[in-house]
Amino acid sequence: MAKTKKAVDAEEQKSDGLDVVQYANETKKELSKVVWPSRQQLFSESAAVILMVILVATIVYVVDNLFIWISGRVF
């Protein structure tokens, strides 16, 4: 029995382990399980991250300048 081009293409996709429609359906199913943060959580956690980045950058800046000052005194 001769197979249609569509059937042959479908078999080739399955043999490669790639089924775009199944992938899209599973992705949609998994995304429906995600618990998205509220707007308040999003803003508060973003603010915390920004403050920590500023704090760490300031510490690195101070330590860098300290080493520059010390190396200037030694050499």
C-alpha positions in Angstrom: 0.0 0.0 0.0 1.4 3.4 -1.0 1.7 6.0 1.7 0.9 9.6 1.1 3.5 12.3 1.4 1.8 13.6 4.6 2.0 10.2 6.2 5.6 9.8 5.3 6.5 13.2 6.7 4.6 12.4 9.9 6.5 9.2 10.3 9.8 11.0 9.7 9.0 13.6 12.3 8.1 10.9 14.9 11.3 9.0 14.1 13.3 12.1 14.8 11.6 12.6 18.1 10.2 16.0 17.0 6.4 16.5 16.9 5.7 20.3 16.8 2.0 20.0 17.6 2.6 17.7 20.6 5.4 20.0 21.8 3.1 23.0 21.6 0.3 21.2 23.4 2.6 20.0 26.2 4.1 23.5 26.5 0.6 25.1 26.9 -0.3 22.4 29.4 2.9 23.1 31.5 2.4 26.9 31.3 -1.1 26.5 32.8 0.6 25.0 35.9 2.8 28.0 36.5 1.9 30.2 39.5 2.5 33.7 38.3 3.5 36.3 40.9 1.1 39.1 41.8 1.9 42.7 40.8 2.9 43.6 44.4 5.3 40.6 44.6 6.8 41.4 41.3 7.5 45.0 42.3 8.8 44.1 45.8 11.1 41.4 44.5 12.4 43.5 41.7 13.2 46.3 44.1 15.1 43.8 46.3 17.1 42.6 43.4 17.9 46.2 42.2 19.0 47.2 45.8 21.2 44.1 46.1 22.9 44.9 42.7 23.5 48.5 43.9 24.9 47.3 47.2 27.3 44.8 45.6 28.4 47.2 42.9 29.2 49.8 45.7 31.2 47.3 47.7 33.2 46.3 44.6 33.8 49.9 43.8 35.0 50.7 47.3 37.3 47.6 47.4 38.7 48.4 44.0 39.5 52.0 45.0 41.1 50.7 48.2 43.4 48.4 46.3 44.2 51.2 43.9 45.1 53.4 46.8 47.2 50.7 48.5 49.1 49.8 45.3 49.8 53.5 44.8 51.4 53.8 48.2 53.4 50.6 47.8 54.7 51.1 44.2 
